[in-house]
């Protein structure tokens, strides 16, 4: 599509509040198609947990620069029947062999120490794109457990993944925001992943694969296959212990990592007690660490103390 160009996505906007009738369904995402899928799940009898998993899978397809099954997930769920807020930590652990002593013997650690000293950092940090920064991906089990623990019980995981599978196989249109974010990672896709070509657009003229432009149509059949196996076999067999799990371990170890199939098999999601604070009469809930929600709660408490000191009730 020769008429397509990449443009700046910087713009000013104002969004009015959105309301629903009592008992009505609402969904909010960065992607209209994902929002539509969420509403369809709600309208067909699913609940918010069901819809959230379906939406996350669609966003994985259409905005892989924002979320994905190769990472982690956290869930906050309000149970309308019990009036309780519940939480699930779906983040993965480091490989069992990745001990602190092992890391300290690696060349990357010496580089991290030197960098920290040069820049006055309190402690060294491994680069985010280093193989030893890779943890067991928790999303697959987290989606499954979200449906099991919080879902309506009327929709199977495979059905929730079906819209994402359809988009990945038959194509989806790239938005301006997704194109912008996609483009920022194109060099890493080209140089740091054996499978990075699957997330690059192949121009018809045979030129170098690149990130997709707004309006272009992308497909990701490999991701569709992964979702189909997860939906049909469950996380333990269809992801961690099957073809996908073996591919993850193979890639990590080829890059010098120490992840094993046993690490994947040992993964579990963790139901946790959510944390909260009250801000201007409203209780705000977050997942506890290792998630970042505590930072938002701390910020609200700081604002509360600041207003008290100033003797103001304003925002």
Protein Blocks (a to p, Z undefined) as FASTA:
>chain_A
ZZbccddfbdcdddddddddehiacdddfbfklmmmmmmmmmnopafklmmmmmmmmmmm
mmmmlgcfklccddddddfklopacdddfbdcddfklcfklmmmpmklmmmmmmmmmnop
abdcddfkbfklpccdfklmmmmmmmmmmmnolacfklmmmmmmmmmmnopaddfklmmm
mmmmmmmmmmmpcklmmmcccdfklpacddddehiacddfklmmmmmmmmmnojmlmmmm
mmmlmmmmmmmmmnopabdfklmmmpccdddddddddeehiacdddddfbfklmmmmmmm
mmmmmmmmnopabZZ
